[in-house]
Each structure stands twice: as structure tokens, then as C-alpha cells.
């Protein structure tokens, strides 16, 4: 089953009289149980792709669908509900709420979805335990290291029954061992039926994916897979 579909998607940004095309007629499908890595040089459109897939931005042309639902056909409330309930997003800058503890940050999507505070906290503690941060549950973001904040962001993306996981450089603030552990969690969730899109600049992490999509200047230039192919494209 296709969970994420981008159909001839373009995204233009204007800067004065200049128009920059961040994505150009992109087609991409990601199925349930599939992890797709997105690679490419800086400015190739990787983060723009994730923002569109997560309903955080709107394409200039084309259509984005999540589980068959066209995002451009949803009102603001319905779109917010879909993002909250069905899409887990790991932001490159973590995007944690500074006034909430680690557990409260992770529990927030479940509480907004209607879960009781007790149930949401229980689920949040379990998610934090998965990323090795249960002892830090009651600490605030500014009391955590960058790597710990990143793991809190991953735990928040994994909580609940999200069908689409979007991760923008989720290993960027982590050491090698912790980065592999986080990718193992994402891989496990995908193997249980979610669809995953992972933006990364490291071929060794992209090799965890079923397929590697390579972008350059907003266009898909390769969609084959394999660590060797990723390294070749990055150096070409």
C-alpha cells in the first residue's frame, strides 16, 4: 500500500524579482514497510521534500497524498489532525517546546489526540526508554545535550500509531553508536508497517534504507539504492 505519494510536485520560492525552484516536477511513492533515504548536495531540495510530505508547506504545483488523502484538499484543522495523528516528524533543529519536560514533549501529540494525561505519559516514558532517555524524562530541553534533545525528538516522532515517519538528518547530533541505535528504531517501526523517509548526507546511514533517492537542483537524478551508488553520486 502506498502511504506517501508526490505527483509532479514543484515548489518555487520568490526573492524579490527572482524565483528559485526548490523542487522540479518530482514524482515519489513510498509504500508501507519501506524506508527511503533522500540524499543530495546542500540546496538540492531534500528538506523541502520533507516539508511538503509532512504538510508543513504547500507545493506550487502538483499534489501530495498521505494514505490517499490529498493534502491540498484539507482545511487547516483537518491538516493539523492528520499531521498530529498520522505523521511523525524529526526536525533537524529538534523543534522541542522549551517549557515542557522531555516526557511532556513526547506526550504532547497523544494528549492533543485525546489520550488522557496518564496514558500519554505512560506511552511517552516507553518511547523515551526506547531511545535510552527514560532517566531524563523530567528534564527540560535546555538541561539536555544536543544528542539527548535529538533522541527526544525521535521519541516524539515514534509515539502513537504514526503511518508516515519523516526524519531530517536524525543522526546529525549523535555519535556513531547512538545514531545507529536511533536508525534501528526507525527501521523497526517501518518493518512493522509504517512508511519512512530519511534525509541524510551519510551513505552509511542511507544504507539502512530499502531505496536511495538522490536529488540535484530539485530533480530526482537517481533512485536505485546501495551504499556504493550513494557514495558515487555524492562525489560526482
KASUL-V582266 format. One record per helix or strand. SS is the DSSP state (H for helix, E for strand). FROM is the first residue (numbers start at 1). TO is the last residue. If there is no record, write none. Layout:
<<SS;FROM;TO> <SS;FROM;TO>>
//
This chain:
<<E;2;15> <E;18;31> <E;35;40> <H;46;53> <E;61;66> <E;69;70> <H;71;73> <H;76;86> <E;87;90> <E;101;101> <H;102;112> <H;117;130> <H;134;136> <E;140;140> <H;141;143> <H;146;158> <E;164;168> <H;176;191> <E;195;199> <H;203;206> <E;211;216> <E;219;223> <H;227;235>>
//
